[in-house]
Amino acid sequence: MKKYTLAIALLTALGLTACSDPDDQQGDPTNPTNPTQQTQQRQQANDQDTDPAGTAGERDAATMRSSQPAPADSELRPENDIQGRNQMEEFTQQQAEEHAELRTYLTSYTRNNQADSQDQCAFFALGDKPCGGPESYVVYSQKDLSDEDIANLEKRAQRYRELDAMMHAAEGMMSTCDITPEPQVTLENGRCVARN
């Protein structure tokens, strides 16, 4: 009787193997249809659950690594980021007020455009596009300005560009990345104007 039962079990196993998909006979470990493969996979799963120093320990280490906090924004920021581009810090209320005051101050120079000669005409870059380069240019006259006044104006224009870049970065602003060309400054009817 034992031989008979063994023979039936063997024939059943051979019959199932012969009727199964040939791809399954290749031993695909992700989809085992072979009872031996299924048994091996169950045994591996049991070993992982009962072996704290083996693969289960490795799995726990991988889980711990994935639950580590992400690096701080300051760790991701390039070290050469001197203008404030790519800063992820908040733009404070004090910075916003300084930005607005500087813009008003700098744009007031558009009214200061009377000159006696073209040598007295000048311009400075105003603002900063998120993609790089100035937002625009301000044409003005240096007729009644001392060297100290001009240096102070350039210093304020630079500070405004820095604040503008910080504001754009903090707000995640983007631009069209088109280039604002420098103006061709000329003297017309006693006033400094931009040709383009």
ABEGO torsion letter per residue (X at the ends): XAAAAAAAAAAAAAAAAAABBAAAAAGBAABBABAAAAAAAAAAAAAAAABAABAAAAAAAAAAAAABBBBBAAAABBAABAAGBGBABBBBAAAAAAAAAAAAAAAAAAABABBABAAABBBBBBEBBAAEEBABBBBBBAAABBAAAAAAAAAAAAAAAAAAAAAAAAAGBBBAGBBBBBBBBBBBGGBBBBAX
